[in-house]
Amino acid sequence: MERILKAAAALGCTKDECAVFEDAFTGLQAGMASGMLTVGLTTTNSREAIEGKCHYILDSWVGFTTDSLRKLLRSAL
């Protein structure tokens, strides 16, 4: 979690301006603990396995755009 927050600070961003994309359970846990929008990727674990461990689940990058990310960030506020 501390690394995530340090990275955001180094970029001059607040946690509300950032999102964590993770496929590992420890990464999902760190993302949620950081207070940032946490997106679970189904590249390593199934949707069912990561459900409840993140704010949003992304099954595929197909069709995911920067606008998609902006919408997610706005909805998380």
PyMOL commands that set and color helices and strands:
alter all, ss='L'
color gray80, all
select helices_A, chain A and resi 2-10+15-17+25-34+47-50+66-76
alter helices_A, ss='H'
color red, helices_A
select strands_A, chain A and resi 19-22+37-41+56-58
alter strands_A, ss='S'
color yellow, strands_A
deselect
rebuild
show_as cartoon
